[in-house]
């Protein structure tokens, strides 16, 4: 496992402090999922149609999933450096005033959330008109701001999965779960403190997110992994999962309470303080381990003593070949140069053709059919889900729900629940049944077929049910694809391999969003022709019906591809999880 960390120094302390800090990093990194909170403000300020607004939503998806560079650098740089790069991309902005005509005031100097914040202020739009020559400048600003999430996710995910190699599903579920809760956390801040102001939200993302990253990034670092499963470690994972569930339930309840009862500032800040305390809950694990070090050492000693004599001597078995070398040296006809040449050739051949479950290089992984099946499944499942998330405000308005915050908070919580539950359920599936994790993807794709048909009805009565079901399926696929890719292709180059698969998300979002915007704008034009008005929104089921029918058909294809992949990799999981425990893949390097 030391080799898998590349050139990054591995520490000897327990990795739980890094996992607790990674929670805050992931919540900060998911800020791009709040697009629905300020999308309508951008649409009004810029006077654009749904097609162009959907294009801006795709910018967030492209930036958040453009992680090939951090995937390459995560083996060479300390995770803190990746996080600091994220903070820079999110907060970089020029100091010139919006109305200045000097070259220093051009949009490329006001990148990230800062530029988007200035755009969202309707009263400043007249001052910015001379600077905005193309909507793609705004697209680039959003893409750059969201790209910080790719750096953050890569740094914390790769580091913690290497720190906990025996609990990959649980780690992926927890970290991606908190990333999914980011939208609900920001929604609570948006409604409780920022007074439902998109401008204030973007200003918070400009200043607040980089500060959080800078305060937590140095705690996320490679540590000596534990290769022996223990009850204490499993209990710690259960605690982290329960704490995240409690946070999710609290956020949904607080959002609903804010709409039912008018709260004053004192109550709003109290709710925010409780949310912060719940976010700190995972840090109770390293705190407990620090305060009770004697018990932890005793547990470690007991686990070592429980090893059998065979377990103790097994790593030394290869050294028995030393006796064979003595015999080789006694033979005059033995040619050591030939032996070394053959050995070198064998090593090179093994590197060229690793088996599934071993460490693949990126160029080796892309030659495998399993890799492209995962890519296609991610393209359909997650790409279609993010399309609905980006258009959630307009989907709600079309169904008769004016307020977006409840839908977004519900999507965030159910997305989190799907990510966390997907990680835990996939661990159970592979350990107790030795079935591939992708069995869960088959189930979620079937549910998505029905969910998209519910969306196509365009009724307010089924809106929240549809949002909840879609978010759960969306979250499950996130966790399962992460864990599956690490098991099939190894952890050594996991950063590059997974981030390339993640590119399927923005590609799918671009294609599905293009269809969504076209259908929506065509229906708006039809409604305006029948009854001209100043309302630029679309109302009724016809706004998205064709889109959701297409997405339902895509989910059918995703079900077929998931079934094919599951059948193909079933023998791999029977090998890795024989006897209900994970067998470490043999490294090919």
C-alpha positions as CSV (number, residue, x, y, z in Angstrom):
1,X,0.0,0.0,0.0
2,X,2.9,2.3,0.4
3,X,3.6,2.2,-3.2
4,X,0.1,3.1,-4.1
5,X,0.6,6.5,-2.5
6,X,3.1,7.5,-5.1
7,X,5.7,10.1,-4.0
8,X,3.5,11.3,-1.1
9,X,4.9,10.6,2.3
10,X,2.8,8.2,4.4
11,X,2.2,9.0,8.0
12,X,1.9,6.5,10.8
13,X,-1.1,8.0,12.7
14,X,-4.6,6.7,12.4
15,X,-6.5,8.1,9.4
16,X,-9.8,9.0,11.2
17,X,-8.8,12.7,11.6
18,X,-8.3,13.0,7.8
19,X,-11.8,11.4,7.2
20,X,-13.4,13.8,9.6
21,X,-11.7,16.8,7.9
22,X,-12.6,15.4,4.5
23,X,-16.3,15.7,5.5
24,X,-16.0,19.5,5.6
25,X,-13.9,19.5,2.4
26,X,-16.6,17.5,0.6
27,X,-19.4,19.7,1.8
28,X,-17.5,22.7,0.4
29,X,-16.7,20.9,-2.8
30,X,-20.3,20.2,-3.7
31,X,-21.2,23.9,-4.0
32,X,-21.8,23.6,-7.7
33,X,-25.0,21.6,-7.0
34,X,-26.7,24.8,-5.8
35,X,-27.2,25.9,-9.4
36,X,-30.9,25.7,-9.0
37,X,-30.9,28.4,-6.3
38,X,-29.4,31.1,-8.5
39,X,-30.2,29.8,-12.0
40,X,-33.5,31.8,-12.3
41,X,-31.6,35.0,-11.2
42,X,-29.1,34.5,-14.0
43,X,-31.8,33.8,-16.5
44,X,-33.6,37.1,-15.6
45,X,-30.5,39.1,-15.4
46,X,-29.1,37.9,-18.7
47,X,-32.5,37.7,-20.5
48,X,-31.7,34.3,-21.9
49,X,-33.8,31.2,-22.8
50,X,-33.8,27.8,-21.2
51,X,-31.4,26.4,-23.8
52,X,-28.7,28.9,-22.9
53,X,-29.4,28.5,-19.2
54,X,-29.1,24.7,-19.5
55,X,-25.7,25.3,-21.2
56,X,-24.6,27.3,-18.1
57,X,-25.8,24.4,-15.9
58,X,-23.6,22.1,-18.0
59,X,-20.6,24.3,-17.2
60,X,-21.0,23.4,-13.5
61,X,-21.0,19.7,-14.5
62,X,-18.0,20.0,-16.7
63,X,-16.0,21.8,-14.1
64,X,-16.9,19.5,-11.3
65,X,-16.0,16.4,-13.3
66,X,-12.9,17.7,-15.2
67,X,-10.6,15.9,-12.8
68,X,-7.9,14.4,-15.1
69,X,-5.2,16.9,-14.0
70,X,-5.8,16.4,-10.2
71,X,-6.1,12.6,-10.9
72,X,-2.6,12.7,-12.4
73,X,-1.2,15.0,-9.7
74,X,-2.7,13.2,-6.7
75,X,0.2,10.6,-6.9
76,X,2.8,13.4,-6.9
77,X,1.4,16.1,-4.6
78,X,0.3,16.3,-1.0
79,X,-3.5,16.4,-0.8
80,X,-3.3,19.8,0.7
81,X,-1.8,21.2,-2.5
82,X,-4.7,19.9,-4.5
83,X,-7.1,21.5,-2.1
84,X,-5.3,24.8,-2.2
85,X,-5.6,24.8,-6.0
86,X,-9.3,24.3,-5.6
87,X,-9.5,27.4,-3.3
88,X,-7.7,29.5,-5.9
89,X,-10.0,28.5,-8.7
90,X,-13.1,29.3,-6.7
91,X,-12.1,32.7,-5.3
92,X,-9.9,34.2,-7.9
93,X,-11.2,37.6,-8.9
94,X,-10.0,41.0,-10.0
95,X,-10.4,44.2,-7.9
96,X,-11.5,46.4,-10.7
97,X,-15.1,47.7,-10.6
98,X,-17.7,46.2,-12.9
99,X,-18.1,49.4,-14.8
100,X,-14.4,50.0,-15.6
101,X,-13.4,49.7,-19.2
102,X,-9.8,49.0,-18.5
103,X,-8.3,45.7,-19.6
104,X,-7.9,44.7,-16.0
105,X,-11.7,44.7,-15.5
106,X,-12.3,42.1,-18.3
107,X,-14.1,39.0,-17.2
108,X,-11.1,36.8,-17.3
109,X,-9.8,38.7,-14.3
110,X,-13.0,38.1,-12.4
111,X,-13.2,34.3,-12.6
112,X,-15.0,31.7,-10.5
113,X,-17.9,32.5,-8.2
114,X,-16.9,36.2,-8.0
115,X,-17.7,36.8,-11.6
116,X,-21.0,34.9,-11.4
117,X,-21.9,36.9,-8.3
118,X,-21.5,40.2,-10.2
119,X,-23.5,38.8,-13.1
120,X,-26.4,37.8,-10.8
121,X,-27.0,41.4,-9.6
122,X,-29.7,42.6,-12.0
123,X,-29.0,46.2,-11.3
124,X,-25.4,45.8,-12.3
125,X,-26.2,44.1,-15.6
126,X,-26.2,47.4,-17.5
127,X,-22.6,48.1,-16.3
128,X,-21.5,44.6,-17.3
129,X,-22.9,44.7,-20.8
130,X,-19.8,46.2,-22.3
131,X,-17.6,43.5,-20.8
132,X,-19.8,40.4,-21.6
133,X,-19.2,39.8,-25.3
134,X,-20.2,36.2,-25.2
135,X,-22.2,33.9,-22.9
136,X,-19.2,31.5,-23.0
137,X,-17.3,33.9,-20.8
138,X,-19.9,33.2,-18.1
139,X,-19.8,29.5,-19.0
140,X,-16.0,29.5,-18.4
141,X,-16.4,31.4,-15.1
142,X,-18.9,28.8,-13.8
143,X,-16.7,25.9,-15.1
144,X,-13.7,27.3,-13.4
145,X,-15.5,27.8,-10.1
146,X,-17.0,24.3,-10.2
147,X,-13.6,22.7,-11.1
148,X,-12.5,23.3,-7.5
149,X,-14.9,20.5,-6.6
150,X,-12.9,18.1,-8.8
151,X,-9.7,18.9,-7.1
152,X,-11.2,18.6,-3.6
153,X,-13.0,15.3,-4.4
154,X,-10.0,13.7,-6.0
155,X,-7.7,14.7,-3.1
156,X,-9.9,13.4,-0.3
157,X,-11.4,10.4,-2.0
158,X,-8.1,8.9,-3.3
159,X,-6.4,9.6,0.0
160,X,-9.1,8.1,2.2
161,X,-9.7,5.1,0.0
162,X,-6.0,4.3,0.3
163,X,-6.1,4.9,4.0
164,X,-9.1,2.4,4.4
165,X,-8.5,-0.1,1.6
166,X,-10.7,-2.8,3.3
167,X,-13.7,-0.5,3.5
168,X,-13.9,1.2,0.1
169,X,-17.7,1.1,-0.2
170,X,-18.2,2.6,3.2
171,X,-15.6,5.4,2.6
172,X,-17.0,6.2,-0.8
173,X,-20.5,6.3,0.6
174,X,-19.7,8.6,3.5
175,X,-17.6,11.1,1.5
176,X,-19.9,11.2,-1.5
177,X,-22.8,11.3,0.9
178,X,-21.6,14.5,2.5
179,X,-20.9,15.9,-0.9
180,X,-24.5,15.2,-1.8
181,X,-25.6,17.0,1.4
182,X,-23.7,20.1,0.2
183,X,-26.8,21.4,-1.6
184,X,-29.0,21.0,1.6
185,X,-26.3,22.7,3.7
186,X,-26.1,25.6,1.3
187,X,-29.9,25.7,1.1
188,X,-30.1,26.1,4.9
189,X,-27.6,28.9,4.8
190,X,-29.4,30.4,1.8
191,X,-32.9,30.5,3.5
192,X,-31.8,31.0,7.1
193,X,-29.0,33.5,6.9
194,X,-28.7,34.9,3.4
195,X,-32.4,35.9,3.2
196,X,-33.1,33.9,0.0
197,X,-30.7,36.1,-2.0
198,X,-28.9,34.5,-4.9
199,X,-26.4,37.3,-4.9
200,X,-25.5,36.8,-1.3
201,X,-25.2,33.0,-1.9
202,X,-22.7,33.5,-4.7
203,X,-20.8,35.9,-2.5
204,X,-20.7,33.3,0.2
205,X,-19.4,30.7,-2.3
206,X,-16.7,33.2,-3.4
207,X,-15.4,33.9,0.1
208,X,-16.6,31.2,2.5
209,X,-15.8,28.0,0.6
210,X,-12.1,28.8,0.1
211,X,-11.7,29.7,3.7
212,X,-13.1,26.3,4.8
213,X,-10.8,24.6,2.4
214,X,-7.8,26.4,3.7
215,X,-8.7,25.5,7.3
216,X,-9.2,21.8,6.7
217,X,-6.9,20.8,3.9
218,X,-3.8,20.0,6.0
219,X,-5.6,17.4,8.0
220,X,-6.3,15.2,4.9
221,X,-3.1,13.3,4.4
222,X,-1.9,9.7,3.6
223,X,-1.7,7.5,6.7
224,X,-0.6,4.0,7.4
225,X,-3.6,1.8,6.3
226,X,-5.0,-0.9,8.5
227,X,-5.0,-4.2,6.7
228,X,-6.7,-6.1,9.5
229,X,-10.5,-5.7,10.0
230,X,-11.6,-5.0,13.5
231,X,-14.9,-4.5,15.3
232,X,-13.8,-1.0,16.5
233,X,-13.2,0.2,13.0
234,X,-16.6,-1.1,11.9
235,X,-18.2,0.7,14.8
236,X,-16.5,3.9,13.8
237,X,-17.9,3.6,10.3
238,X,-21.4,3.0,11.7
239,X,-21.1,6.1,13.9
240,X,-20.0,8.2,11.0
241,X,-22.9,6.9,8.9
242,X,-25.4,7.5,11.7
243,X,-24.1,11.0,12.2
244,X,-24.5,11.9,8.5
245,X,-28.0,10.5,8.5
246,X,-28.9,12.6,11.5
247,X,-27.5,15.7,9.7
248,X,-29.5,14.9,6.6
249,X,-32.8,14.5,8.5
250,X,-32.1,17.7,10.4
251,X,-31.5,19.7,7.2
252,X,-34.7,18.6,5.6
253,X,-36.6,19.3,8.8
254,X,-35.0,22.8,9.1
255,X,-35.8,23.7,5.5
256,X,-39.5,22.6,5.9
257,X,-39.7,24.5,9.2
258,X,-38.4,27.7,7.6
259,X,-41.3,27.5,5.1
260,X,-44.0,26.7,7.7
261,X,-43.0,29.1,10.4
262,X,-41.5,32.6,10.1
263,X,-38.3,32.5,12.1
264,X,-36.4,35.5,13.5
265,X,-32.7,35.9,13.2
266,X,-32.0,34.4,16.6
267,X,-33.7,31.1,15.6
268,X,-32.0,31.1,12.2
269,X,-28.5,31.4,13.7
270,X,-29.4,28.7,16.3
271,X,-30.4,26.3,13.5
272,X,-27.2,27.1,11.7
273,X,-25.1,26.4,14.9
274,X,-26.8,23.0,15.3
275,X,-26.0,22.2,11.7
276,X,-22.3,23.1,12.3
277,X,-22.2,20.9,15.4
278,X,-23.6,17.9,13.4
279,X,-20.9,18.5,10.8
280,X,-18.3,18.2,13.4
281,X,-19.6,14.8,14.6
282,X,-17.2,12.6,12.6
283,X,-14.3,14.4,14.4
284,X,-15.5,12.7,17.6
285,X,-13.8,9.5,16.4
286,X,-10.2,10.8,16.4
287,X,-11.0,12.7,19.6
288,X,-12.1,9.5,21.3
289,X,-9.1,7.6,20.0
290,X,-6.8,10.4,21.3
291,X,-8.4,10.4,24.8
292,X,-8.4,6.6,25.1
293,X,-5.1,5.6,23.5
294,X,-4.5,2.9,26.0
295,X,-7.7,1.0,25.0
296,X,-6.8,1.4,21.3
297,X,-3.3,0.0,21.9
298,X,-4.7,-3.0,23.8
299,X,-7.2,-3.6,20.9
300,X,-4.4,-3.5,18.4
301,X,-2.3,-5.9,20.5
302,X,-5.2,-8.3,20.8
303,X,-5.8,-8.2,17.0
304,X,-2.1,-9.0,16.4
305,X,-2.0,-11.8,18.9
306,X,-5.1,-13.3,17.2
307,X,-3.1,-14.0,14.1
308,X,-2.2,-17.6,13.6
309,X,1.3,-18.9,13.1
310,X,0.6,-19.4,9.4
311,X,-0.5,-15.8,9.1
312,X,2.7,-14.7,10.7
313,X,5.0,-16.7,8.4
314,X,3.1,-16.4,5.2
315,X,4.8,-13.1,4.1
316,X,8.2,-14.8,4.6
317,X,7.4,-17.8,2.3
318,X,8.8,-16.1,-0.8
319,X,12.2,-16.0,0.9
320,X,12.4,-19.7,0.7
321,X,13.5,-19.3,-2.9
322,X,16.9,-18.3,-1.4
323,X,17.8,-22.0,-1.1
324,X,17.1,-22.5,-4.7
325,X,19.5,-19.7,-5.5
326,X,22.2,-21.6,-3.7
327,X,21.6,-24.6,-5.9
328,X,21.6,-22.4,-9.0
329,X,25.0,-21.0,-8.0
330,X,26.4,-24.4,-7.6
331,X,25.7,-25.3,-11.2
332,X,28.4,-24.2,-13.6
333,X,25.9,-24.2,-16.5
334,X,23.7,-21.6,-14.8
335,X,23.7,-18.3,-16.7
336,X,22.6,-15.5,-14.3
337,X,22.4,-13.0,-17.2
338,X,19.8,-15.1,-19.0
339,X,17.8,-15.5,-15.7
340,X,17.7,-11.7,-15.2
341,X,16.7,-11.1,-18.8
342,X,13.9,-13.6,-18.5
343,X,12.8,-12.2,-15.2
344,X,12.7,-8.6,-16.6
345,X,10.7,-9.7,-19.6
346,X,8.2,-11.5,-17.3
347,X,7.8,-8.4,-15.2
348,X,7.2,-6.3,-18.3
349,X,4.7,-8.8,-19.6
350,X,2.8,-8.8,-16.3
351,X,2.7,-5.0,-16.3
352,X,1.3,-5.0,-19.9
353,X,-1.4,-7.4,-19.1
354,X,-2.7,-7.1,-15.5
355,X,-5.7,-9.1,-14.4
356,X,-8.9,-7.5,-13.2
357,X,-8.5,-6.8,-9.5
358,X,-4.8,-5.8,-9.9
359,X,-3.4,-2.3,-10.4
360,X,-4.0,-1.1,-14.0
361,X,-2.3,1.8,-15.6
362,X,-4.6,4.2,-17.3
363,X,-3.7,3.2,-20.8
364,X,-4.2,-0.4,-19.8
365,X,-7.6,0.2,-18.3
366,X,-9.0,2.0,-21.3
367,X,-8.5,-1.1,-23.4
368,X,-10.9,-3.1,-21.3
369,X,-14.6,-3.5,-22.2
370,X,-15.5,-3.3,-18.5
371,X,-14.0,0.3,-18.4
372,X,-16.3,1.5,-21.3
373,X,-19.3,-0.3,-19.9
374,X,-18.8,1.6,-16.6
375,X,-18.4,4.8,-18.6
376,X,-21.7,4.2,-20.5
377,X,-23.6,3.3,-17.4
378,X,-22.3,6.5,-15.7
379,X,-23.2,8.5,-18.8
380,X,-26.8,7.3,-18.7
381,X,-27.5,7.2,-15.0
382,X,-25.6,10.1,-13.6
383,X,-25.8,12.3,-16.7
384,X,-29.6,12.1,-16.8
385,X,-29.9,12.7,-13.1
386,X,-27.7,15.8,-13.2
387,X,-29.9,17.1,-16.0
388,X,-33.0,17.0,-13.8
389,X,-31.0,18.7,-11.0
390,X,-29.9,21.5,-13.2
391,X,-33.5,22.1,-14.4
392,X,-35.1,21.4,-11.0
393,X,-36.4,25.0,-10.7
394,X,-38.0,25.0,-14.1
395,X,-39.4,21.4,-13.5
396,X,-41.0,22.6,-10.3
397,X,-42.5,25.7,-11.9
398,X,-43.9,23.7,-14.7
399,X,-45.6,21.4,-12.2
400,X,-47.0,24.3,-10.2
401,X,-44.4,24.4,-7.4
402,X,-43.0,28.0,-7.2
403,X,-40.5,27.5,-4.4
404,X,-37.3,25.6,-5.4
405,X,-35.7,25.3,-2.0
406,X,-37.9,22.4,-0.8
407,X,-37.3,20.4,-4.0
408,X,-33.5,21.0,-3.8
409,X,-33.3,20.2,-0.1
410,X,-35.2,17.0,-0.7
411,X,-33.0,16.0,-3.7
412,X,-29.9,16.7,-1.6
413,X,-31.0,14.6,1.3
414,X,-32.2,11.7,-0.9
415,X,-29.0,12.0,-3.0
416,X,-27.0,11.8,0.2
417,X,-29.1,8.8,1.5
418,X,-28.5,7.0,-1.9
419,X,-24.7,7.6,-1.7
420,X,-24.4,6.5,1.9
421,X,-26.8,3.6,1.5
422,X,-25.3,2.6,-1.8
423,X,-21.9,2.3,-0.1
424,X,-23.2,0.3,2.8
425,X,-25.5,-1.9,0.8
426,X,-22.8,-2.7,-1.7
427,X,-20.5,-3.8,1.1
428,X,-23.2,-6.2,2.3
429,X,-23.8,-7.5,-1.3
430,X,-20.2,-8.3,-2.0
431,X,-19.3,-9.7,1.4
432,X,-22.3,-11.8,2.1
433,X,-23.4,-12.8,-1.4
434,X,-20.1,-12.2,-3.4
435,X,-22.2,-10.4,-6.0
436,X,-20.8,-7.4,-7.9
437,X,-21.8,-4.0,-6.6
438,X,-23.3,-3.3,-10.0
439,X,-26.3,-5.3,-9.0
440,X,-27.4,-2.2,-7.2
441,X,-27.1,-0.2,-10.5
442,X,-29.4,-2.6,-12.2
443,X,-32.0,-2.0,-9.5
444,X,-31.7,1.8,-9.6
445,X,-31.9,1.9,-13.4
446,X,-35.2,0.0,-13.3
447,X,-36.5,2.5,-10.7
448,X,-35.3,5.4,-12.8
449,X,-37.4,4.1,-15.7
450,X,-40.5,4.4,-13.6
451,X,-39.4,7.7,-12.0
452,X,-38.9,9.5,-15.4
453,X,-42.4,8.4,-16.4
454,X,-43.8,9.9,-13.2
455,X,-41.9,13.2,-14.0
456,X,-43.5,13.1,-17.5
457,X,-46.9,13.4,-15.9
458,X,-46.0,16.9,-14.9
459,X,-48.2,16.9,-11.7
460,X,-47.5,18.6,-8.5
461,X,-48.9,15.6,-6.5
462,X,-46.1,13.3,-7.8
463,X,-43.3,15.9,-8.0
464,X,-41.7,15.4,-4.6
465,X,-42.0,11.6,-4.8
466,X,-40.3,11.7,-8.2
467,X,-37.5,13.9,-6.9
468,X,-36.9,11.7,-4.0
469,X,-36.7,8.5,-6.0
470,X,-34.5,10.0,-8.7
471,X,-32.1,11.4,-6.1
472,X,-31.7,8.1,-4.3
473,X,-30.9,6.3,-7.6
474,X,-28.6,9.0,-8.6
475,X,-26.7,8.8,-5.3
476,X,-26.4,5.0,-5.3
477,X,-24.8,5.0,-8.7
478,X,-22.2,7.5,-7.6
479,X,-21.0,5.3,-4.8
480,X,-21.1,2.0,-6.7
481,X,-19.2,3.2,-9.7
482,X,-16.4,4.6,-7.5
483,X,-16.0,1.4,-5.5
484,X,-16.3,-0.8,-8.6
485,X,-13.7,1.0,-10.6
486,X,-11.2,0.8,-7.7
487,X,-11.8,-3.0,-7.3
488,X,-11.5,-3.7,-11.0
489,X,-8.5,-1.5,-11.8
490,X,-6.8,-1.0,-8.5
491,X,-5.9,2.0,-6.4
492,X,-2.5,2.9,-7.8
493,X,-3.9,4.9,-10.7
494,X,-7.4,5.2,-9.3
495,X,-7.4,9.1,-9.5
496,X,-6.9,9.1,-13.3
497,X,-9.1,6.1,-14.0
498,X,-12.1,7.3,-12.0
499,X,-11.8,10.9,-13.1
500,X,-11.9,9.8,-16.8
501,X,-15.0,7.8,-16.1
502,X,-16.5,10.8,-14.4
503,X,-16.3,12.7,-17.7
504,X,-19.3,10.7,-18.7
505,X,-21.3,12.9,-16.4
506,X,-20.9,16.3,-18.2
507,X,-21.0,14.6,-21.6
508,X,-24.4,13.1,-20.7
509,X,-25.5,16.3,-19.1
510,X,-24.6,18.3,-22.2
511,X,-26.6,16.0,-24.5
512,X,-29.6,15.6,-22.3
513,X,-29.6,19.3,-21.3
514,X,-29.5,20.3,-25.0
515,X,-32.6,18.3,-25.6
516,X,-34.3,19.7,-22.4
517,X,-33.6,23.3,-23.4
518,X,-34.8,22.8,-27.0
519,X,-38.1,21.2,-25.9
520,X,-38.7,23.7,-23.1
521,X,-38.1,26.8,-25.3
522,X,-40.3,25.4,-28.1
523,X,-43.1,24.9,-25.6
524,X,-42.6,28.5,-24.2
525,X,-42.9,29.9,-27.8
526,X,-46.1,27.9,-28.3
527,X,-47.6,29.2,-25.1
528,X,-46.6,32.8,-25.9
529,X,-48.2,32.5,-29.3
530,X,-51.5,31.4,-27.7
531,X,-51.5,33.8,-24.8
532,X,-48.8,36.5,-25.0
533,X,-47.5,37.6,-21.5
534,X,-44.4,38.8,-19.8
535,X,-43.9,35.5,-18.0
536,X,-40.8,33.7,-19.5
537,X,-41.5,30.5,-17.6
538,X,-43.2,27.4,-19.1
539,X,-46.2,25.9,-17.4
540,X,-47.8,22.5,-17.7
541,X,-46.6,18.9,-18.4
542,X,-45.7,19.5,-22.0
543,X,-42.6,21.5,-20.9
544,X,-40.6,18.4,-20.1
545,X,-42.8,15.4,-21.2
546,X,-40.8,14.5,-24.3
547,X,-37.5,14.9,-22.4
548,X,-38.5,12.6,-19.6
549,X,-39.8,10.0,-22.1
550,X,-36.4,10.0,-23.7
551,X,-34.6,9.7,-20.3
552,X,-36.9,6.8,-19.5
553,X,-35.8,5.1,-22.7
554,X,-32.1,5.8,-21.9
555,X,-32.6,4.2,-18.5
556,X,-33.8,1.0,-20.3
557,X,-30.5,0.9,-22.1
558,X,-28.7,1.6,-18.9
559,X,-30.4,-1.5,-17.3
560,X,-29.2,-3.7,-20.2
561,X,-25.6,-2.4,-20.0
562,X,-25.6,-2.8,-16.2
563,X,-26.7,-6.4,-16.5
564,X,-24.0,-7.2,-19.1
565,X,-21.3,-5.7,-16.9
566,X,-22.6,-7.6,-13.8
567,X,-22.4,-10.9,-15.6
568,X,-18.9,-10.2,-16.9
569,X,-17.4,-9.2,-13.5
570,X,-19.1,-11.8,-11.3
571,X,-16.1,-14.1,-11.3
572,X,-13.9,-11.2,-10.2
573,X,-15.9,-10.6,-7.1
574,X,-16.1,-14.3,-6.3
575,X,-12.3,-14.2,-6.3
576,X,-11.9,-11.0,-4.3
577,X,-14.5,-11.7,-1.7
578,X,-14.2,-15.5,-1.3
579,X,-15.2,-16.4,2.3
580,X,-16.9,-13.0,2.9
581,X,-13.6,-11.1,3.4
582,X,-11.7,-8.9,1.0
583,X,-8.5,-10.4,-0.4
584,X,-6.0,-7.7,-1.3
585,X,-5.4,-7.7,-5.1
586,X,-1.9,-8.6,-6.1
587,X,-0.1,-5.5,-7.4
588,X,1.2,-5.8,-10.9
589,X,4.0,-3.3,-10.2
